[in-house]
Amino acid sequence: RVLAEEWYRPLVEWSEMRWDGDLVLLGNGAEAYQQAGVRSSPTAAWVSIRWILARVLAEGGHEEWRVATVFVQEPDSTQSDDLEAAALALPAEAAAAISRWRKRQMAEQRLSPADVVEKVMRALRTPDEPHPLHGCEVAIRYCSPSNAASRLSPQGFEAYLREPWYAIMTEWDELQVEREQPEAVDPDGSVVLQDALVRRSGDESWTVVTWQLSLHSGTWLTDSLTITE
C-alpha cells in the first residue's frame, strides 16, 4: 500500500540509480541520511530520493542500520502510517527503535511551515549549542530531497554559512516569523513560501528571509531560501 502512493512511484519504476553525495551522520552517529537519484529511462529526469536510517540494536545484541523513512523529491499532500505497521514485523529491539523515530517524526508532522522555519533559524543562530554543529544538523534534518544542502555534512553546511550573504543567519538579534497562512506555490498547497524577518541590534531595517518549503510524508521540509536585505 505504501508503494502504491503516487509520490513513491519512482521507487518501483526506476531503471538507473546513482548515489548523490556522501553518507551524512547526525545525532552522534544514531541517524544517517543518504541521498540517491533514480530515473526510469536514459532520457528521463533524475528524481532525488532521501533515505533516513536509524541505528538500532538487533537480535543478538549487535547494532545495524534500519530504514526509518524515505522522502521522495515529489511533494505530497497526504501521509501514510503503513511504515509504523511494517516496523511491527521487525525484531522487538529494532521495532522499538523505529517506533521511537516515528513518534518523533509524527511530532514533526504537526509542525507548520512557520514552526519549521523558526526552529531552523533559531538553531542556526546558536549553531554550536548544545553541542558543536548542532544547528547545522537541525538544518540538514529539515532539508527536502531537492535542496542541494541535503547532500552536505554538518561540517560542509558550516562552511556554507561562512559565505558573506548568509552572515545574517548567525548574527541576527531579533526574529519575527510570519504566522499568517503561507503563500502557496502549488495549487494543492504542498509547496509554500514562508517569510521570516531578522535584524541585528542597532539596525533600523529588517532583512527578509523567504523560505520555500514542500510537504514530504506529512513533514514540511525546506527547498531553498532567499535573503533580501
C-alpha positions as CSV (number, residue, x, y, z in Angstrom):
1,R,0.0,0.0,0.0
2,V,2.8,2.4,0.8
3,L,4.4,2.0,-2.7
4,A,1.0,2.5,-4.3
5,E,1.1,6.1,-3.3
6,E,1.7,8.4,-6.3
7,W,4.8,10.1,-4.9
8,Y,6.6,6.8,-4.3
9,R,6.2,5.6,-7.9
10,P,9.9,6.4,-8.7
11,L,10.9,3.8,-6.1
12,V,9.4,1.0,-8.2
13,E,9.8,2.3,-11.7
14,W,13.5,3.2,-11.9
15,S,15.9,1.6,-14.3
16,E,19.0,3.6,-13.3
17,M,20.3,4.7,-9.9
18,R,23.2,6.9,-8.7
19,W,24.5,8.0,-5.3
20,D,24.1,11.8,-4.8
21,G,26.6,12.9,-2.2
22,D,28.2,11.1,0.8
23,L,26.5,9.4,3.7
24,V,25.7,12.1,6.4
25,L,25.8,11.0,10.0
26,L,23.8,13.0,12.6
27,G,22.9,12.7,16.3
28,N,26.4,11.3,17.3
29,G,26.0,8.6,14.7
30,A,22.5,7.5,15.7
31,E,21.0,8.7,12.4
32,A,22.2,8.5,8.8
33,Y,21.0,10.4,5.7
34,Q,21.8,9.1,2.2
35,Q,20.7,10.8,-1.0
36,A,20.2,8.8,-4.2
37,G,18.9,9.6,-7.7
38,V,16.8,7.4,-9.8
39,R,15.2,7.6,-13.3
40,S,13.0,5.4,-15.4
41,S,15.0,5.7,-18.7
42,P,18.2,7.2,-20.0
43,T,16.2,10.3,-21.2
44,A,14.1,10.8,-18.1
45,A,14.8,13.4,-15.5
46,W,16.6,12.2,-12.3
47,V,14.4,12.1,-9.2
48,S,16.0,12.6,-5.8
49,I,15.3,10.1,-3.0
50,R,16.4,10.8,0.6
51,W,16.8,7.7,2.8
52,I,16.7,8.3,6.6
53,L,18.2,5.4,8.6
54,A,18.4,4.7,12.3
55,R,21.0,2.7,14.1
56,V,19.2,0.0,16.2
57,L,20.1,-2.8,18.5
58,A,19.2,-6.1,16.6
59,E,18.7,-9.5,18.0
60,G,21.9,-11.0,19.2
61,G,23.0,-7.6,20.7
62,H,24.7,-6.2,17.6
63,E,23.8,-2.9,16.0
64,E,22.6,-2.4,12.5
65,W,21.1,0.2,10.3
66,R,17.3,0.1,9.5
67,V,15.3,2.3,7.2
68,A,13.3,4.8,9.2
69,T,11.6,6.7,6.4
70,V,12.0,7.8,2.8
71,F,11.5,11.2,1.3
72,V,10.9,11.4,-2.5
73,Q,11.5,14.5,-4.4
74,E,7.9,14.9,-5.5
75,P,6.0,16.7,-2.7
76,D,2.8,15.1,-1.3
77,S,-0.3,16.4,0.4
78,T,-1.2,13.3,2.4
79,Q,0.6,10.9,4.6
80,S,0.5,7.1,5.4
81,D,1.0,5.2,8.7
82,D,1.9,1.9,7.0
83,L,5.6,2.3,7.8
84,E,4.7,2.0,11.5
85,A,2.8,-1.2,10.8
86,A,5.7,-2.6,8.9
87,A,8.0,-1.9,11.8
88,L,6.0,-4.3,13.9
89,A,7.3,-7.2,11.8
90,L,10.9,-6.4,12.9
91,P,12.7,-7.9,15.9
92,A,11.5,-6.2,19.2
93,E,14.5,-4.0,19.7
94,A,14.6,-2.8,16.1
95,A,10.8,-2.2,16.1
96,A,11.1,-0.2,19.3
97,A,13.8,2.0,17.8
98,I,11.9,2.6,14.6
99,S,8.8,3.3,16.7
100,R,10.7,6.0,18.7
101,W,11.9,7.5,15.5
102,R,8.4,7.5,14.0
103,K,7.0,9.2,17.1
104,R,9.5,12.0,16.7
105,Q,8.6,12.2,13.0
106,M,4.9,12.4,13.9
107,A,5.6,15.3,16.2
108,E,7.5,17.0,13.4
109,Q,4.5,16.4,11.1
110,R,2.5,18.6,13.4
111,L,4.9,21.5,12.8
112,S,3.6,24.2,10.4
113,P,5.9,25.8,7.8
114,A,6.3,28.7,10.2
115,D,7.3,26.3,13.0
116,V,9.9,24.6,10.9
117,V,11.4,28.0,9.7
118,E,11.6,29.3,13.3
119,K,13.2,26.0,14.5
120,V,15.9,26.1,11.8
121,M,16.5,29.8,12.2
122,R,17.0,29.6,16.0
123,A,19.2,26.5,15.6
124,L,21.4,28.3,13.1
125,R,21.7,31.4,15.3
126,T,23.5,29.3,18.0
127,P,25.0,26.6,15.8
128,D,27.2,25.0,18.5
129,E,24.6,24.6,21.2
130,P,24.1,22.2,22.9
131,H,27.0,20.6,21.0
132,P,29.2,21.5,18.1
133,L,27.4,21.7,14.7
134,H,24.0,21.1,16.3
135,G,22.5,24.0,14.4
136,C,23.8,22.6,11.1
137,E,22.4,19.1,12.0
138,V,18.9,20.6,12.5
139,A,19.1,22.5,9.2
140,I,20.1,19.3,7.4
141,R,17.3,17.3,9.0
142,Y,14.8,19.7,7.6
143,C,16.2,19.8,4.0
144,S,14.0,18.3,1.3
145,P,15.4,15.9,-1.3
146,S,15.5,18.7,-3.9
147,N,17.6,21.0,-1.5
148,A,21.2,20.9,-2.5
149,A,22.2,21.4,1.1
150,S,20.7,18.0,2.0
151,R,23.8,16.4,0.5
152,L,26.1,18.3,2.8
153,S,27.7,17.0,6.0
154,P,27.3,19.3,9.1
155,Q,30.9,20.4,8.5
156,G,30.1,21.3,4.9
157,F,27.0,23.1,6.0
158,E,29.0,25.2,8.4
159,A,31.4,26.2,5.6
160,Y,28.2,27.2,3.6
161,L,27.2,29.6,6.4
162,R,30.6,31.4,6.2
163,E,29.6,32.9,2.8
164,P,29.1,36.7,3.4
165,W,25.5,36.7,2.1
166,Y,24.5,34.1,4.8
167,A,26.1,36.1,7.7
168,I,22.7,37.4,8.9
169,M,21.6,33.8,9.6
170,T,24.1,33.6,12.5
171,E,24.2,37.2,13.5
172,W,20.6,38.3,14.0
173,D,19.3,39.6,17.3
174,E,15.6,39.9,16.6
175,L,13.4,37.4,14.8
176,Q,9.8,37.6,13.6
177,V,8.2,34.7,11.7
178,E,5.0,35.5,9.8
179,R,2.2,33.4,11.3
180,E,-0.4,34.0,8.6
181,Q,-1.2,31.4,6.0
182,P,1.9,31.0,3.9
183,E,1.8,31.8,0.2
184,A,1.0,28.6,-1.8
185,V,3.3,27.9,-4.8
186,D,1.4,24.8,-6.0
187,P,-2.4,24.8,-6.3
188,D,-2.7,21.8,-3.8
189,G,-0.7,23.7,-1.2
190,S,2.1,21.2,-1.0
191,V,4.7,23.9,-1.8
192,V,4.6,27.2,0.1
193,L,6.7,30.4,0.7
194,Q,7.3,31.4,4.3
195,D,8.8,34.7,5.4
196,A,10.9,35.4,8.4
197,L,12.2,38.9,9.4
198,V,15.5,39.3,11.1
199,R,17.8,42.2,12.1
200,R,20.9,42.9,14.1
201,S,20.8,45.0,17.3
202,G,21.0,48.6,16.1
203,D,19.8,48.0,12.6
204,E,16.8,50.1,11.5
205,S,15.6,47.9,8.7
206,W,14.7,44.2,8.7
207,T,16.2,41.6,6.4
208,V,13.6,39.3,4.8
209,V,14.4,35.6,4.6
210,T,12.0,33.8,2.3
211,W,11.9,30.1,2.6
212,Q,10.3,27.7,0.2
213,L,9.1,24.5,1.8
214,S,7.4,21.4,0.5
215,L,5.5,18.6,2.1
216,H,7.0,15.1,2.2
217,S,5.4,12.2,4.0
218,G,3.5,14.7,6.0
219,T,6.5,16.7,7.1
220,W,7.4,20.2,5.9
221,L,10.9,20.4,4.6
222,T,13.0,23.3,3.2
223,D,13.7,23.5,-0.5
224,S,15.6,26.8,-0.7
225,L,15.8,30.3,0.8
226,T,16.2,33.8,-0.5
227,I,17.7,36.7,1.6
228,T,16.6,40.2,0.8
229,E,18.4,43.0,2.6
